């Protein structure tokens, strides 16, 4: 028997390749992009991998930072992942300073849990039971909860989510006509929706 065959046998004694967790994660990210874009969200991917989040989602009203996690094996009767990231030789828990939502992908069933980070921070061990009939599990309300990403910036279901964007009028423009006394500070522009019957 050649040394090449012997080394291969030692690496894979059952003749099956070992799982590549990085590849699984990349596939889940691609699946998230496909699903989110299909639901009508604008999807952006940050350059590089130094930020805490994988995607920025635009629902027209606000931007949300989303971190994707995936799980593909059952442990103690649950699919399991953690709302943590690596810091040096240790782990840190995601907070609102890092992300707005965590999207957990149960790979074998292709099921998503869309979880506000405020739910993850106090209990970062995330256990999912989509294969069981019980509905009272802590994270079941967030199964396929894509509507949370579509909520308006004024949503208060679990606090205010997303990144608020304000626009300011530059006072150096001299050709602006002010209908009210000219402001002396920053002007906050808000979108005004005009009913169709009034147009």
PyMOL commands that place a pseudoatom at each C-alpha (Angstrom):
pseudoatom trace, name=CA, resn=UNK, resi=1, chain=A, elem=C, hetatm=0, pos=[0.000, 0.000, 0.000]
pseudoatom trace, name=CA, resn=UNK, resi=2, chain=A, elem=C, hetatm=0, pos=[1.433, 3.407, -0.916]
pseudoatom trace, name=CA, resn=UNK, resi=3, chain=A, elem=C, hetatm=0, pos=[2.179, 6.017, 1.723]
pseudoatom trace, name=CA, resn=UNK, resi=4, chain=A, elem=C, hetatm=0, pos=[-0.337, 8.324, 0.013]
pseudoatom trace, name=CA, resn=UNK, resi=5, chain=A, elem=C, hetatm=0, pos=[-3.137, 5.801, 0.513]
pseudoatom trace, name=CA, resn=UNK, resi=6, chain=A, elem=C, hetatm=0, pos=[-2.106, 5.170, 4.114]
pseudoatom trace, name=CA, resn=UNK, resi=7, chain=A, elem=C, hetatm=0, pos=[-2.136, 8.868, 5.032]
pseudoatom trace, name=CA, resn=UNK, resi=8, chain=A, elem=C, hetatm=0, pos=[-5.539, 9.257, 3.395]
pseudoatom trace, name=CA, resn=UNK, resi=9, chain=A, elem=C, hetatm=0, pos=[-6.866, 6.363, 5.431]
pseudoatom trace, name=CA, resn=UNK, resi=10, chain=A, elem=C, hetatm=0, pos=[-5.637, 7.907, 8.686]
pseudoatom trace, name=CA, resn=UNK, resi=11, chain=A, elem=C, hetatm=0, pos=[-7.308, 11.221, 7.865]
pseudoatom trace, name=CA, resn=UNK, resi=12, chain=A, elem=C, hetatm=0, pos=[-10.650, 9.717, 6.864]
pseudoatom trace, name=CA, resn=UNK, resi=13, chain=A, elem=C, hetatm=0, pos=[-11.011, 6.277, 8.442]
pseudoatom trace, name=CA, resn=UNK, resi=14, chain=A, elem=C, hetatm=0, pos=[-14.688, 6.066, 7.435]
pseudoatom trace, name=CA, resn=UNK, resi=15, chain=A, elem=C, hetatm=0, pos=[-13.901, 7.235, 3.868]
pseudoatom trace, name=CA, resn=UNK, resi=16, chain=A, elem=C, hetatm=0, pos=[-16.051, 10.334, 4.346]
pseudoatom trace, name=CA, resn=UNK, resi=17, chain=A, elem=C, hetatm=0, pos=[-14.673, 13.909, 4.125]
pseudoatom trace, name=CA, resn=UNK, resi=18, chain=A, elem=C, hetatm=0, pos=[-14.779, 15.946, 7.320]
pseudoatom trace, name=CA, resn=UNK, resi=19, chain=A, elem=C, hetatm=0, pos=[-17.277, 18.815, 7.463]
pseudoatom trace, name=CA, resn=UNK, resi=20, chain=A, elem=C, hetatm=0, pos=[-15.917, 22.206, 6.519]
pseudoatom trace, name=CA, resn=UNK, resi=21, chain=A, elem=C, hetatm=0, pos=[-17.602, 24.605, 8.951]
pseudoatom trace, name=CA, resn=UNK, resi=22, chain=A, elem=C, hetatm=0, pos=[-16.280, 27.674, 7.122]
pseudoatom trace, name=CA, resn=UNK, resi=23, chain=A, elem=C, hetatm=0, pos=[-17.805, 26.444, 3.869]
pseudoatom trace, name=CA, resn=UNK, resi=24, chain=A, elem=C, hetatm=0, pos=[-21.113, 25.739, 5.642]
pseudoatom trace, name=CA, resn=UNK, resi=25, chain=A, elem=C, hetatm=0, pos=[-21.099, 29.290, 7.009]
pseudoatom trace, name=CA, resn=UNK, resi=26, chain=A, elem=C, hetatm=0, pos=[-20.424, 30.741, 3.567]
pseudoatom trace, name=CA, resn=UNK, resi=27, chain=A, elem=C, hetatm=0, pos=[-23.314, 28.761, 2.113]
pseudoatom trace, name=CA, resn=UNK, resi=28, chain=A, elem=C, hetatm=0, pos=[-25.639, 30.038, 4.829]
pseudoatom trace, name=CA, resn=UNK, resi=29, chain=A, elem=C, hetatm=0, pos=[-24.553, 33.599, 4.066]
pseudoatom trace, name=CA, resn=UNK, resi=30, chain=A, elem=C, hetatm=0, pos=[-25.365, 33.014, 0.393]
pseudoatom trace, name=CA, resn=UNK, resi=31, chain=A, elem=C, hetatm=0, pos=[-28.742, 31.539, 1.388]
pseudoatom trace, name=CA, resn=UNK, resi=32, chain=A, elem=C, hetatm=0, pos=[-29.476, 34.585, 3.566]
pseudoatom trace, name=CA, resn=UNK, resi=33, chain=A, elem=C, hetatm=0, pos=[-28.622, 36.975, 0.732]
pseudoatom trace, name=CA, resn=UNK, resi=34, chain=A, elem=C, hetatm=0, pos=[-30.883, 35.033, -1.641]
pseudoatom trace, name=CA, resn=UNK, resi=35, chain=A, elem=C, hetatm=0, pos=[-33.808, 34.950, 0.804]
pseudoatom trace, name=CA, resn=UNK, resi=36, chain=A, elem=C, hetatm=0, pos=[-33.515, 38.593, 1.896]
pseudoatom trace, name=CA, resn=UNK, resi=37, chain=A, elem=C, hetatm=0, pos=[-33.202, 39.878, -1.674]
pseudoatom trace, name=CA, resn=UNK, resi=38, chain=A, elem=C, hetatm=0, pos=[-36.164, 37.724, -2.680]
pseudoatom trace, name=CA, resn=UNK, resi=39, chain=A, elem=C, hetatm=0, pos=[-38.238, 39.369, 0.046]
pseudoatom trace, name=CA, resn=UNK, resi=40, chain=A, elem=C, hetatm=0, pos=[-37.457, 42.791, -1.394]
pseudoatom trace, name=CA, resn=UNK, resi=41, chain=A, elem=C, hetatm=0, pos=[-34.734, 44.011, 0.980]
pseudoatom trace, name=CA, resn=UNK, resi=42, chain=A, elem=C, hetatm=0, pos=[-31.743, 45.910, -0.294]
pseudoatom trace, name=CA, resn=UNK, resi=43, chain=A, elem=C, hetatm=0, pos=[-28.711, 43.861, 0.763]
pseudoatom trace, name=CA, resn=UNK, resi=44, chain=A, elem=C, hetatm=0, pos=[-25.146, 45.119, 1.179]
pseudoatom trace, name=CA, resn=UNK, resi=45, chain=A, elem=C, hetatm=0, pos=[-22.035, 43.180, 2.170]
pseudoatom trace, name=CA, resn=UNK, resi=46, chain=A, elem=C, hetatm=0, pos=[-19.319, 45.069, 4.090]
pseudoatom trace, name=CA, resn=UNK, resi=47, chain=A, elem=C, hetatm=0, pos=[-15.840, 44.981, 2.603]
pseudoatom trace, name=CA, resn=UNK, resi=48, chain=A, elem=C, hetatm=0, pos=[-13.553, 42.563, 4.441]
pseudoatom trace, name=CA, resn=UNK, resi=49, chain=A, elem=C, hetatm=0, pos=[-14.448, 40.633, 7.581]
pseudoatom trace, name=CA, resn=UNK, resi=50, chain=A, elem=C, hetatm=0, pos=[-13.284, 42.947, 10.367]
pseudoatom trace, name=CA, resn=UNK, resi=51, chain=A, elem=C, hetatm=0, pos=[-16.800, 44.129, 11.294]
pseudoatom trace, name=CA, resn=UNK, resi=52, chain=A, elem=C, hetatm=0, pos=[-19.089, 42.244, 13.656]
pseudoatom trace, name=CA, resn=UNK, resi=53, chain=A, elem=C, hetatm=0, pos=[-21.900, 41.875, 11.117]
pseudoatom trace, name=CA, resn=UNK, resi=54, chain=A, elem=C, hetatm=0, pos=[-22.162, 40.069, 7.780]
pseudoatom trace, name=CA, resn=UNK, resi=55, chain=A, elem=C, hetatm=0, pos=[-24.829, 42.156, 6.016]
pseudoatom trace, name=CA, resn=UNK, resi=56, chain=A, elem=C, hetatm=0, pos=[-26.589, 45.507, 6.025]
pseudoatom trace, name=CA, resn=UNK, resi=57, chain=A, elem=C, hetatm=0, pos=[-30.284, 45.277, 5.137]
pseudoatom trace, name=CA, resn=UNK, resi=58, chain=A, elem=C, hetatm=0, pos=[-32.215, 48.245, 3.754]
pseudoatom trace, name=CA, resn=UNK, resi=59, chain=A, elem=C, hetatm=0, pos=[-36.012, 48.171, 4.080]
pseudoatom trace, name=CA, resn=UNK, resi=60, chain=A, elem=C, hetatm=0, pos=[-36.321, 51.777, 2.751]
pseudoatom trace, name=CA, resn=UNK, resi=61, chain=A, elem=C, hetatm=0, pos=[-37.190, 53.083, 6.221]
pseudoatom trace, name=CA, resn=UNK, resi=62, chain=A, elem=C, hetatm=0, pos=[-34.012, 51.977, 8.002]
pseudoatom trace, name=CA, resn=UNK, resi=63, chain=A, elem=C, hetatm=0, pos=[-30.761, 50.022, 7.806]
pseudoatom trace, name=CA, resn=UNK, resi=64, chain=A, elem=C, hetatm=0, pos=[-30.082, 46.981, 9.997]
pseudoatom trace, name=CA, resn=UNK, resi=65, chain=A, elem=C, hetatm=0, pos=[-26.797, 45.207, 10.759]
pseudoatom trace, name=CA, resn=UNK, resi=66, chain=A, elem=C, hetatm=0, pos=[-27.254, 41.431, 10.556]
pseudoatom trace, name=CA, resn=UNK, resi=67, chain=A, elem=C, hetatm=0, pos=[-24.897, 38.663, 11.678]
pseudoatom trace, name=CA, resn=UNK, resi=68, chain=A, elem=C, hetatm=0, pos=[-25.511, 35.202, 10.200]
pseudoatom trace, name=CA, resn=UNK, resi=69, chain=A, elem=C, hetatm=0, pos=[-24.960, 32.050, 12.275]
pseudoatom trace, name=CA, resn=UNK, resi=70, chain=A, elem=C, hetatm=0, pos=[-25.640, 28.477, 11.212]
pseudoatom trace, name=CA, resn=UNK, resi=71, chain=A, elem=C, hetatm=0, pos=[-26.148, 25.130, 12.894]
pseudoatom trace, name=CA, resn=UNK, resi=72, chain=A, elem=C, hetatm=0, pos=[-26.483, 21.704, 11.298]
pseudoatom trace, name=CA, resn=UNK, resi=73, chain=A, elem=C, hetatm=0, pos=[-26.327, 19.056, 14.013]
pseudoatom trace, name=CA, resn=UNK, resi=74, chain=A, elem=C, hetatm=0, pos=[-28.538, 18.198, 16.981]
pseudoatom trace, name=CA, resn=UNK, resi=75, chain=A, elem=C, hetatm=0, pos=[-27.042, 18.295, 20.464]
pseudoatom trace, name=CA, resn=UNK, resi=76, chain=A, elem=C, hetatm=0, pos=[-29.179, 17.397, 23.485]
pseudoatom trace, name=CA, resn=UNK, resi=77, chain=A, elem=C, hetatm=0, pos=[-32.291, 17.368, 21.268]
pseudoatom trace, name=CA, resn=UNK, resi=78, chain=A, elem=C, hetatm=0, pos=[-31.714, 20.899, 19.930]
pseudoatom trace, name=CA, resn=UNK, resi=79, chain=A, elem=C, hetatm=0, pos=[-29.938, 22.698, 17.109]
pseudoatom trace, name=CA, resn=UNK, resi=80, chain=A, elem=C, hetatm=0, pos=[-27.448, 24.948, 18.831]
pseudoatom trace, name=CA, resn=UNK, resi=81, chain=A, elem=C, hetatm=0, pos=[-25.283, 27.993, 18.175]
pseudoatom trace, name=CA, resn=UNK, resi=82, chain=A, elem=C, hetatm=0, pos=[-23.968, 30.928, 20.200]
pseudoatom trace, name=CA, resn=UNK, resi=83, chain=A, elem=C, hetatm=0, pos=[-24.403, 34.683, 19.900]
pseudoatom trace, name=CA, resn=UNK, resi=84, chain=A, elem=C, hetatm=0, pos=[-20.681, 35.242, 20.453]
pseudoatom trace, name=CA, resn=UNK, resi=85, chain=A, elem=C, hetatm=0, pos=[-17.559, 36.175, 18.509]
pseudoatom trace, name=CA, resn=UNK, resi=86, chain=A, elem=C, hetatm=0, pos=[-13.846, 35.643, 18.978]
pseudoatom trace, name=CA, resn=UNK, resi=87, chain=A, elem=C, hetatm=0, pos=[-11.760, 38.216, 20.851]
pseudoatom trace, name=CA, resn=UNK, resi=88, chain=A, elem=C, hetatm=0, pos=[-8.143, 37.185, 21.212]
pseudoatom trace, name=CA, resn=UNK, resi=89, chain=A, elem=C, hetatm=0, pos=[-8.170, 33.812, 22.931]
pseudoatom trace, name=CA, resn=UNK, resi=90, chain=A, elem=C, hetatm=0, pos=[-11.667, 34.277, 24.329]
pseudoatom trace, name=CA, resn=UNK, resi=91, chain=A, elem=C, hetatm=0, pos=[-15.259, 34.909, 23.308]
pseudoatom trace, name=CA, resn=UNK, resi=92, chain=A, elem=C, hetatm=0, pos=[-17.457, 37.997, 23.630]
pseudoatom trace, name=CA, resn=UNK, resi=93, chain=A, elem=C, hetatm=0, pos=[-21.247, 38.291, 23.457]
pseudoatom trace, name=CA, resn=UNK, resi=94, chain=A, elem=C, hetatm=0, pos=[-22.900, 40.376, 20.738]
pseudoatom trace, name=CA, resn=UNK, resi=95, chain=A, elem=C, hetatm=0, pos=[-24.566, 43.560, 21.972]
pseudoatom trace, name=CA, resn=UNK, resi=96, chain=A, elem=C, hetatm=0, pos=[-26.449, 46.430, 20.344]
pseudoatom trace, name=CA, resn=UNK, resi=97, chain=A, elem=C, hetatm=0, pos=[-23.094, 48.138, 19.805]
pseudoatom trace, name=CA, resn=UNK, resi=98, chain=A, elem=C, hetatm=0, pos=[-22.161, 45.311, 17.410]
pseudoatom trace, name=CA, resn=UNK, resi=99, chain=A, elem=C, hetatm=0, pos=[-25.308, 44.247, 15.517]
pseudoatom trace, name=CA, resn=UNK, resi=100, chain=A, elem=C, hetatm=0, pos=[-29.067, 44.763, 15.344]
pseudoatom trace, name=CA, resn=UNK, resi=101, chain=A, elem=C, hetatm=0, pos=[-30.169, 41.221, 14.489]
pseudoatom trace, name=CA, resn=UNK, resi=102, chain=A, elem=C, hetatm=0, pos=[-28.777, 37.724, 14.488]
pseudoatom trace, name=CA, resn=UNK, resi=103, chain=A, elem=C, hetatm=0, pos=[-30.049, 35.463, 11.696]
pseudoatom trace, name=CA, resn=UNK, resi=104, chain=A, elem=C, hetatm=0, pos=[-29.652, 31.804, 12.686]
pseudoatom trace, name=CA, resn=UNK, resi=105, chain=A, elem=C, hetatm=0, pos=[-29.893, 29.210, 9.913]
pseudoatom trace, name=CA, resn=UNK, resi=106, chain=A, elem=C, hetatm=0, pos=[-30.888, 25.633, 10.765]
pseudoatom trace, name=CA, resn=UNK, resi=107, chain=A, elem=C, hetatm=0, pos=[-29.163, 24.150, 7.739]
pseudoatom trace, name=CA, resn=UNK, resi=108, chain=A, elem=C, hetatm=0, pos=[-30.731, 20.657, 7.415]
pseudoatom trace, name=CA, resn=UNK, resi=109, chain=A, elem=C, hetatm=0, pos=[-34.272, 22.093, 7.544]
pseudoatom trace, name=CA, resn=UNK, resi=110, chain=A, elem=C, hetatm=0, pos=[-33.480, 25.413, 5.800]
pseudoatom trace, name=CA, resn=UNK, resi=111, chain=A, elem=C, hetatm=0, pos=[-35.263, 27.319, 8.576]
pseudoatom trace, name=CA, resn=UNK, resi=112, chain=A, elem=C, hetatm=0, pos=[-34.316, 30.819, 9.710]
pseudoatom trace, name=CA, resn=UNK, resi=113, chain=A, elem=C, hetatm=0, pos=[-34.632, 32.508, 13.091]
pseudoatom trace, name=CA, resn=UNK, resi=114, chain=A, elem=C, hetatm=0, pos=[-34.484, 36.324, 12.934]
pseudoatom trace, name=CA, resn=UNK, resi=115, chain=A, elem=C, hetatm=0, pos=[-33.579, 37.397, 16.467]
pseudoatom trace, name=CA, resn=UNK, resi=116, chain=A, elem=C, hetatm=0, pos=[-33.132, 40.949, 17.815]
pseudoatom trace, name=CA, resn=UNK, resi=117, chain=A, elem=C, hetatm=0, pos=[-29.740, 41.230, 19.496]
pseudoatom trace, name=CA, resn=UNK, resi=118, chain=A, elem=C, hetatm=0, pos=[-31.433, 42.359, 22.720]
pseudoatom trace, name=CA, resn=UNK, resi=119, chain=A, elem=C, hetatm=0, pos=[-32.860, 38.841, 23.008]
pseudoatom trace, name=CA, resn=UNK, resi=120, chain=A, elem=C, hetatm=0, pos=[-29.443, 37.230, 22.496]
pseudoatom trace, name=CA, resn=UNK, resi=121, chain=A, elem=C, hetatm=0, pos=[-27.263, 39.332, 24.786]
pseudoatom trace, name=CA, resn=UNK, resi=122, chain=A, elem=C, hetatm=0, pos=[-28.571, 38.147, 28.188]
pseudoatom trace, name=CA, resn=UNK, resi=123, chain=A, elem=C, hetatm=0, pos=[-28.693, 34.483, 27.069]
pseudoatom trace, name=CA, resn=UNK, resi=124, chain=A, elem=C, hetatm=0, pos=[-26.169, 33.927, 24.248]
pseudoatom trace, name=CA, resn=UNK, resi=125, chain=A, elem=C, hetatm=0, pos=[-26.593, 30.146, 24.072]
pseudoatom trace, name=CA, resn=UNK, resi=126, chain=A, elem=C, hetatm=0, pos=[-29.192, 29.781, 21.313]
pseudoatom trace, name=CA, resn=UNK, resi=127, chain=A, elem=C, hetatm=0, pos=[-31.071, 26.469, 21.150]
pseudoatom trace, name=CA, resn=UNK, resi=128, chain=A, elem=C, hetatm=0, pos=[-33.659, 25.761, 18.447]
pseudoatom trace, name=CA, resn=UNK, resi=129, chain=A, elem=C, hetatm=0, pos=[-36.359, 23.078, 18.348]
pseudoatom trace, name=CA, resn=UNK, resi=130, chain=A, elem=C, hetatm=0, pos=[-38.012, 23.383, 14.906]
pseudoatom trace, name=CA, resn=UNK, resi=131, chain=A, elem=C, hetatm=0, pos=[-38.298, 19.594, 14.690]
pseudoatom trace, name=CA, resn=UNK, resi=132, chain=A, elem=C, hetatm=0, pos=[-40.496, 19.407, 17.794]
pseudoatom trace, name=CA, resn=UNK, resi=133, chain=A, elem=C, hetatm=0, pos=[-44.165, 20.285, 18.203]
pseudoatom trace, name=CA, resn=UNK, resi=134, chain=A, elem=C, hetatm=0, pos=[-43.627, 22.426, 21.314]
pseudoatom trace, name=CA, resn=UNK, resi=135, chain=A, elem=C, hetatm=0, pos=[-44.309, 26.118, 20.664]
pseudoatom trace, name=CA, resn=UNK, resi=136, chain=A, elem=C, hetatm=0, pos=[-43.280, 27.536, 24.042]
pseudoatom trace, name=CA, resn=UNK, resi=137, chain=A, elem=C, hetatm=0, pos=[-39.525, 27.374, 23.460]
pseudoatom trace, name=CA, resn=UNK, resi=138, chain=A, elem=C, hetatm=0, pos=[-37.794, 30.710, 24.049]
pseudoatom trace, name=CA, resn=UNK, resi=139, chain=A, elem=C, hetatm=0, pos=[-36.783, 31.354, 20.446]
pseudoatom trace, name=CA, resn=UNK, resi=140, chain=A, elem=C, hetatm=0, pos=[-39.750, 29.884, 18.559]
pseudoatom trace, name=CA, resn=UNK, resi=141, chain=A, elem=C, hetatm=0, pos=[-41.479, 33.308, 18.220]
pseudoatom trace, name=CA, resn=UNK, resi=142, chain=A, elem=C, hetatm=0, pos=[-38.540, 34.330, 16.025]
pseudoatom trace, name=CA, resn=UNK, resi=143, chain=A, elem=C, hetatm=0, pos=[-38.810, 31.452, 13.551]
pseudoatom trace, name=CA, resn=UNK, resi=144, chain=A, elem=C, hetatm=0, pos=[-39.024, 32.965, 10.044]
pseudoatom trace, name=CA, resn=UNK, resi=145, chain=A, elem=C, hetatm=0, pos=[-39.665, 36.370, 11.669]
pseudoatom trace, name=CA, resn=UNK, resi=146, chain=A, elem=C, hetatm=0, pos=[-38.519, 38.344, 8.629]
pseudoatom trace, name=CA, resn=UNK, resi=147, chain=A, elem=C, hetatm=0, pos=[-41.188, 40.933, 9.416]
pseudoatom trace, name=CA, resn=UNK, resi=148, chain=A, elem=C, hetatm=0, pos=[-38.950, 42.225, 12.222]
pseudoatom trace, name=CA, resn=UNK, resi=149, chain=A, elem=C, hetatm=0, pos=[-36.424, 43.325, 9.612]
pseudoatom trace, name=CA, resn=UNK, resi=150, chain=A, elem=C, hetatm=0, pos=[-39.210, 45.041, 7.679]
pseudoatom trace, name=CA, resn=UNK, resi=151, chain=A, elem=C, hetatm=0, pos=[-40.481, 47.004, 10.703]
pseudoatom trace, name=CA, resn=UNK, resi=152, chain=A, elem=C, hetatm=0, pos=[-40.347, 50.787, 10.580]
pseudoatom trace, name=CA, resn=UNK, resi=153, chain=A, elem=C, hetatm=0, pos=[-37.751, 52.854, 12.389]
pseudoatom trace, name=CA, resn=UNK, resi=154, chain=A, elem=C, hetatm=0, pos=[-40.430, 53.732, 14.954]
pseudoatom trace, name=CA, resn=UNK, resi=155, chain=A, elem=C, hetatm=0, pos=[-40.887, 50.070, 15.913]
pseudoatom trace, name=CA, resn=UNK, resi=156, chain=A, elem=C, hetatm=0, pos=[-40.715, 49.527, 19.656]
pseudoatom trace, name=CA, resn=UNK, resi=157, chain=A, elem=C, hetatm=0, pos=[-41.352, 45.771, 19.851]
pseudoatom trace, name=CA, resn=UNK, resi=158, chain=A, elem=C, hetatm=0, pos=[-37.890, 45.175, 21.292]
pseudoatom trace, name=CA, resn=UNK, resi=159, chain=A, elem=C, hetatm=0, pos=[-36.548, 48.697, 21.356]
pseudoatom trace, name=CA, resn=UNK, resi=160, chain=A, elem=C, hetatm=0, pos=[-35.553, 50.840, 18.392]
pseudoatom trace, name=CA, resn=UNK, resi=161, chain=A, elem=C, hetatm=0, pos=[-33.656, 48.847, 15.791]
pseudoatom trace, name=CA, resn=UNK, resi=162, chain=A, elem=C, hetatm=0, pos=[-31.461, 49.938, 12.945]
pseudoatom trace, name=CA, resn=UNK, resi=163, chain=A, elem=C, hetatm=0, pos=[-29.305, 52.867, 11.991]
pseudoatom trace, name=CA, resn=UNK, resi=164, chain=A, elem=C, hetatm=0, pos=[-31.019, 56.254, 11.863]
pseudoatom trace, name=CA, resn=UNK, resi=165, chain=A, elem=C, hetatm=0, pos=[-29.975, 58.560, 9.019]
pseudoatom trace, name=CA, resn=UNK, resi=166, chain=A, elem=C, hetatm=0, pos=[-30.486, 62.307, 9.265]
pseudoatom trace, name=CA, resn=UNK, resi=167, chain=A, elem=C, hetatm=0, pos=[-29.930, 64.888, 6.529]
pseudoatom trace, name=CA, resn=UNK, resi=168, chain=A, elem=C, hetatm=0, pos=[-28.860, 68.464, 7.166]
pseudoatom trace, name=CA, resn=UNK, resi=169, chain=A, elem=C, hetatm=0, pos=[-29.319, 71.534, 4.952]
pseudoatom trace, name=CA, resn=UNK, resi=170, chain=A, elem=C, hetatm=0, pos=[-26.066, 73.393, 4.351]
pseudoatom trace, name=CA, resn=UNK, resi=171, chain=A, elem=C, hetatm=0, pos=[-26.538, 77.037, 5.338]
pseudoatom trace, name=CA, resn=UNK, resi=172, chain=A, elem=C, hetatm=0, pos=[-23.972, 78.189, 2.793]
pseudoatom trace, name=CA, resn=UNK, resi=173, chain=A, elem=C, hetatm=0, pos=[-26.607, 78.029, 0.055]
pseudoatom trace, name=CA, resn=UNK, resi=174, chain=A, elem=C, hetatm=0, pos=[-27.896, 81.552, -0.479]
pseudoatom trace, name=CA, resn=UNK, resi=175, chain=A, elem=C, hetatm=0, pos=[-30.712, 80.719, -2.907]
pseudoatom trace, name=CA, resn=UNK, resi=176, chain=A, elem=C, hetatm=0, pos=[-32.929, 78.883, -0.405]
pseudoatom trace, name=CA, resn=UNK, resi=177, chain=A, elem=C, hetatm=0, pos=[-36.311, 80.452, 0.321]
pseudoatom trace, name=CA, resn=UNK, resi=178, chain=A, elem=C, hetatm=0, pos=[-37.464, 79.773, 3.865]
pseudoatom trace, name=CA, resn=UNK, resi=179, chain=A, elem=C, hetatm=0, pos=[-41.217, 79.712, 4.448]
pseudoatom trace, name=CA, resn=UNK, resi=180, chain=A, elem=C, hetatm=0, pos=[-40.641, 80.103, 8.179]
pseudoatom trace, name=CA, resn=UNK, resi=181, chain=A, elem=C, hetatm=0, pos=[-37.917, 82.009, 10.055]
pseudoatom trace, name=CA, resn=UNK, resi=182, chain=A, elem=C, hetatm=0, pos=[-34.536, 80.684, 8.886]
pseudoatom trace, name=CA, resn=UNK, resi=183, chain=A, elem=C, hetatm=0, pos=[-33.157, 78.122, 11.347]
pseudoatom trace, name=CA, resn=UNK, resi=184, chain=A, elem=C, hetatm=0, pos=[-29.818, 78.737, 12.976]
pseudoatom trace, name=CA, resn=UNK, resi=185, chain=A, elem=C, hetatm=0, pos=[-28.824, 75.100, 13.615]
pseudoatom trace, name=CA, resn=UNK, resi=186, chain=A, elem=C, hetatm=0, pos=[-29.003, 71.732, 11.901]
pseudoatom trace, name=CA, resn=UNK, resi=187, chain=A, elem=C, hetatm=0, pos=[-32.163, 71.076, 9.920]
pseudoatom trace, name=CA, resn=UNK, resi=188, chain=A, elem=C, hetatm=0, pos=[-33.578, 67.551, 10.299]
pseudoatom trace, name=CA, resn=UNK, resi=189, chain=A, elem=C, hetatm=0, pos=[-35.425, 66.457, 7.175]
pseudoatom trace, name=CA, resn=UNK, resi=190, chain=A, elem=C, hetatm=0, pos=[-38.302, 64.028, 7.605]
pseudoatom trace, name=CA, resn=UNK, resi=191, chain=A, elem=C, hetatm=0, pos=[-40.156, 62.168, 4.882]
pseudoatom trace, name=CA, resn=UNK, resi=192, chain=A, elem=C, hetatm=0, pos=[-43.726, 63.390, 4.439]
pseudoatom trace, name=CA, resn=UNK, resi=193, chain=A, elem=C, hetatm=0, pos=[-46.186, 60.934, 2.941]
pseudoatom trace, name=CA, resn=UNK, resi=194, chain=A, elem=C, hetatm=0, pos=[-48.977, 62.600, 0.968]
pseudoatom trace, name=CA, resn=UNK, resi=195, chain=A, elem=C, hetatm=0, pos=[-52.177, 60.540, 0.586]
pseudoatom trace, name=CA, resn=UNK, resi=196, chain=A, elem=C, hetatm=0, pos=[-52.888, 59.686, -3.053]
pseudoatom trace, name=CA, resn=UNK, resi=197, chain=A, elem=C, hetatm=0, pos=[-56.298, 61.376, -2.933]
pseudoatom trace, name=CA, resn=UNK, resi=198, chain=A, elem=C, hetatm=0, pos=[-54.628, 64.647, -1.948]
pseudoatom trace, name=CA, resn=UNK, resi=199, chain=A, elem=C, hetatm=0, pos=[-52.198, 64.656, -4.890]
for i in range(1, 199): cmd.bond("trace and resi %d" % i, "trace and resi %d" % (i + 1))
show_as sticks, trace
zoom trace
